[in-house]
Amino acid sequence: MYNPKVFWEKRLSKDFSIKGVGCTGFSYNYNKWMYKAAEEGLNKILKKSLKGKKILDIGCGTGYYLKYYLSKEADDISGLDITKKSITNLKKKYPHLKFFNADISKKLPFKSKYDIIAAIGVLYHIVDDDKFENSIRNMRKAAKEGSMIILQDNFLKKYQPPKAGIHCYFRTYDYYKKILKKNGIEIIEKVPMFYFLNPPFDINNNLLRRVALFSWNVTMSIFAKREFTGNIMGFALYHIDKMMLKIAKDSIALETIVCRVVK
């Protein structure tokens, strides 16, 4: 039975790095290229300085995106994470920031309202639909009208039975749209983050998807697990993805949606 608090506490206690919060089966170097690609995707969304913006980073993990927001001149950042390991370590590293050891699907431990709320690499780890809806509801409570909410998932074109481990459950774009609308949130933009760097789950044809996932997994098992070859593979796919994302209107892997609170 998947218990997110126990699962992530164990993972971060074993490896408090981007590999610990990313793909543990791959090398640190391969994970580094995935995070670099995700950061560049964020740059397409957050183009201006974040100075004066109040930001909530949900699932702050090892603090990768906290560092990113600080680099964009943000000066009022809060981090929320389900693990004590994350909050303890980040409080030491960033004593001037606010942190909450909490589960986003449960009662919020604060009453603050934020200009930007980000949950990157978080919601598809909430496998229970009721808890997922509670999480969206809580994000709305932490936002004000006009606030930006940034979410990441595969945003599947059609439903697929979950096959990415007990801790992952990818949802459809239409499902997100329905739950967000119910909470007074509208999607204003979808930004692809990866193409080949991440597993190609979002392929409609079942046979093609199985072949693509099998091929991807075999390739990654050969090249992405070791630091040297993982660095080469990550470098190559990162640059291929950059070219693909310039010409592709949609992605077959993880994407980010930008939302606005409308009521």
VMD Tcl script that draws the C-alpha trace (Angstrom):
set ca {
  {0.00 0.00 0.00}
  {1.43 3.35 -1.05}
  {1.87 5.76 1.85}
  {3.27 8.99 0.37}
  {4.71 10.34 3.60}
  {6.57 7.11 4.39}
  {7.59 6.59 0.76}
  {9.12 10.06 0.28}
  {10.61 10.25 3.77}
  {12.48 7.03 3.03}
  {13.63 8.19 -0.41}
  {14.90 11.58 0.73}
  {16.58 10.11 3.82}
  {18.48 7.76 1.53}
  {19.35 10.34 -1.14}
  {18.70 14.04 -0.57}
  {19.45 15.14 -4.11}
  {17.69 15.70 -7.44}
  {18.12 11.96 -8.03}
  {16.26 11.23 -4.78}
  {13.27 13.34 -5.83}
  {13.64 12.56 -9.53}
  {14.25 9.22 -11.25}
  {16.16 7.08 -8.75}
  {16.81 4.38 -11.34}
  {18.90 6.78 -13.40}
  {22.21 8.47 -12.68}
  {22.54 11.85 -11.02}
  {23.89 13.24 -14.31}
  {20.87 12.08 -16.29}
  {18.55 13.62 -13.68}
  {20.57 16.84 -13.95}
  {19.68 17.17 -17.64}
  {15.99 16.50 -16.94}
  {15.92 19.24 -14.31}
  {17.73 21.60 -16.66}
  {15.05 20.99 -19.29}
  {12.27 21.53 -16.74}
  {13.89 24.79 -15.65}
  {14.03 26.02 -19.24}
  {10.35 25.17 -19.57}
  {9.66 27.35 -16.53}
  {11.60 30.18 -18.14}
  {9.01 30.18 -20.92}
  {6.34 30.79 -18.28}
  {8.08 33.05 -15.78}
  {9.78 35.44 -18.16}
  {10.02 38.46 -15.88}
  {11.49 39.16 -12.46}
  {9.55 37.63 -9.55}
  {10.46 40.48 -7.23}
  {7.50 41.38 -5.02}
  {5.62 38.15 -5.85}
  {4.52 35.86 -3.04}
  {5.31 32.27 -4.07}
  {4.31 28.87 -2.67}
  {6.40 25.90 -3.83}
  {4.41 22.72 -3.16}
  {6.57 19.61 -2.86}
  {9.72 21.68 -2.40}
  {11.79 18.50 -1.93}
  {15.50 19.31 -2.05}
  {14.87 22.96 -2.89}
  {15.78 22.90 -6.58}
  {12.97 25.27 -7.57}
  {13.44 27.46 -4.50}
  {16.90 28.21 -5.86}
  {15.33 28.93 -9.25}
  {12.79 31.38 -7.81}
  {15.52 33.14 -5.84}
  {17.52 33.50 -9.06}
  {14.46 35.30 -10.51}
  {14.65 37.86 -7.66}
  {11.76 36.39 -5.64}
  {11.93 37.62 -2.06}
  {8.83 36.10 -0.44}
  {8.89 32.31 -0.90}
  {7.26 29.54 1.13}
  {8.01 25.85 0.71}
  {5.64 23.02 1.60}
  {6.63 19.38 1.72}
  {5.20 16.17 3.14}
  {8.59 15.06 4.51}
  {10.35 16.22 7.65}
  {13.69 15.54 5.95}
  {13.00 18.18 3.31}
  {11.78 20.84 5.70}
  {14.57 20.28 8.25}
  {17.31 20.50 5.62}
  {15.81 23.46 3.76}
  {15.25 25.49 6.92}
  {18.99 25.23 7.54}
  {19.88 26.14 3.97}
  {17.34 28.97 3.58}
  {16.65 30.38 7.07}
  {15.08 33.50 5.56}
  {12.30 31.53 3.81}
  {9.10 30.07 5.28}
  {8.52 26.31 5.38}
  {5.59 24.04 6.19}
  {5.80 20.29 6.87}
  {2.35 19.39 5.55}
  {0.33 17.31 3.10}
  {-1.27 19.50 0.42}
  {-4.30 17.18 0.33}
  {-5.08 17.90 3.99}
  {-5.92 21.01 6.02}
  {-3.50 23.84 5.28}
  {-1.29 24.99 8.20}
  {-1.46 28.65 7.08}
  {-3.93 31.30 5.93}
  {-1.64 33.21 3.59}
  {-2.60 33.99 0.00}
  {-0.04 33.65 -2.79}
  {0.51 35.26 -6.19}
  {2.13 32.15 -7.67}
  {1.57 28.54 -6.57}
  {3.67 25.82 -8.19}
  {3.35 22.05 -7.89}
  {6.00 20.65 -10.21}
  {6.40 16.88 -10.24}
  {3.87 16.56 -7.41}
  {0.25 15.92 -8.39}
  {0.84 12.68 -10.30}
  {2.27 11.28 -7.07}
  {-1.14 11.77 -5.44}
  {-2.72 8.52 -6.62}
  {-6.04 8.86 -4.78}
  {-8.58 10.97 -6.72}
  {-10.26 12.37 -3.59}
  {-6.91 13.53 -2.23}
  {-6.05 14.92 -5.65}
  {-9.25 17.00 -5.66}
  {-8.56 18.14 -2.09}
  {-5.12 19.27 -3.22}
  {-6.58 21.40 -6.02}
  {-9.15 22.80 -3.58}
  {-6.39 23.71 -1.12}
  {-4.36 25.41 -3.82}
  {-7.38 27.53 -4.63}
  {-7.73 28.41 -0.92}
  {-4.09 29.53 -0.87}
  {-4.55 31.68 -3.96}
  {-6.39 34.91 -4.65}
  {-8.31 35.97 -7.71}
  {-5.83 36.45 -10.54}
  {-3.14 34.24 -8.99}
  {-1.08 31.96 -11.24}
  {-1.00 28.21 -10.58}
  {1.65 26.06 -12.30}
  {1.08 22.29 -12.50}
  {2.96 19.40 -14.12}
  {1.67 16.05 -15.37}
  {1.44 14.12 -18.63}
  {-2.05 15.60 -19.24}
  {-2.99 12.53 -21.23}
  {-5.14 12.82 -24.31}
  {-7.11 9.77 -23.20}
  {-7.25 7.67 -20.03}
  {-4.71 4.89 -19.57}
  {-4.50 2.40 -16.68}
  {-1.60 3.52 -14.42}
  {1.60 1.62 -15.23}
  {4.30 3.81 -13.76}
  {4.68 2.25 -10.31}
  {2.58 2.53 -7.15}
  {3.57 6.17 -6.63}
  {2.53 7.56 -10.03}
  {-0.92 8.12 -11.50}
  {-1.09 10.22 -14.65}
  {-4.39 11.95 -15.39}
  {-5.97 13.28 -18.55}
  {-6.00 16.89 -19.64}
  {-9.81 16.82 -19.67}
  {-9.94 15.57 -16.08}
  {-7.65 18.37 -14.95}
  {-9.73 20.90 -16.83}
  {-12.93 19.66 -15.14}
  {-11.53 19.68 -11.59}
  {-9.82 23.04 -12.04}
  {-12.96 24.64 -13.46}
  {-14.97 23.33 -10.51}
  {-12.59 25.25 -8.24}
  {-12.64 28.52 -10.17}
  {-9.37 27.93 -12.01}
  {-8.89 28.10 -15.78}
  {-6.07 26.76 -17.92}
  {-4.48 29.52 -19.99}
  {-1.46 27.76 -21.49}
  {0.14 24.33 -21.86}
  {3.92 24.20 -22.12}
  {5.73 20.97 -23.13}
  {8.78 20.31 -20.94}
  {10.20 17.11 -22.43}
  {9.93 14.95 -25.50}
  {12.40 12.07 -25.27}
  {14.08 12.85 -21.92}
  {11.03 11.50 -20.05}
  {8.92 8.36 -20.69}
  {6.55 8.71 -23.70}
  {3.27 7.93 -21.92}
  {1.04 10.25 -23.92}
  {0.64 8.30 -27.15}
  {-2.96 7.49 -28.09}
  {-2.36 4.28 -30.01}
  {-1.93 1.47 -27.47}
  {0.48 -0.57 -29.60}
  {2.65 2.42 -30.50}
  {2.73 3.49 -26.85}
  {3.82 0.04 -25.68}
  {6.54 -0.14 -28.33}
  {7.72 3.40 -27.51}
  {7.79 2.77 -23.76}
  {9.54 -0.58 -24.19}
  {12.17 0.97 -26.47}
  {12.64 3.94 -24.15}
  {13.00 1.74 -21.05}
  {15.50 -0.59 -22.74}
  {17.58 2.36 -23.98}
  {17.56 4.02 -20.56}
  {18.51 0.78 -18.78}
  {21.62 0.62 -20.98}
  {22.68 4.27 -21.00}
  {21.02 6.31 -18.23}
  {21.97 4.33 -15.13}
  {25.72 5.00 -15.12}
  {27.09 8.48 -14.52}
  {29.31 8.69 -17.61}
  {26.85 7.30 -20.16}
  {23.92 8.99 -18.34}
  {25.60 12.34 -18.84}
  {26.10 11.68 -22.56}
  {22.55 10.37 -23.01}
  {21.09 13.27 -21.03}
  {23.10 15.81 -23.03}
  {22.03 14.27 -26.35}
  {18.32 13.97 -25.50}
  {18.25 17.43 -23.92}
  {19.40 18.99 -27.21}
  {17.14 16.76 -29.32}
  {14.21 17.77 -27.10}
  {15.03 21.46 -27.57}
  {14.73 21.02 -31.33}
  {11.61 18.87 -31.10}
  {9.82 21.30 -28.79}
  {10.42 24.14 -31.25}
  {8.45 22.36 -33.97}
  {6.02 20.13 -32.01}
  {2.75 21.64 -30.80}
  {2.32 18.89 -28.25}
  {4.51 16.48 -26.30}
  {4.39 12.75 -25.64}
  {5.89 13.22 -22.17}
  {5.52 15.51 -19.15}
  {4.06 18.97 -19.71}
  {3.23 22.00 -17.61}
  {-0.02 23.91 -17.54}
  {-0.31 27.53 -16.51}
  {-3.57 28.37 -14.78}
  {-5.26 31.50 -13.51}
  {-7.69 31.79 -10.62}
  {-10.82 33.45 -12.02}
  {-13.20 33.23 -9.05}
}
mol new
graphics top color blue
foreach p $ca { graphics top sphere $p radius 0.5 }
foreach p [lrange $ca 0 end-1] q [lrange $ca 1 end] { graphics top cylinder $p $q radius 0.2 }
display resetview
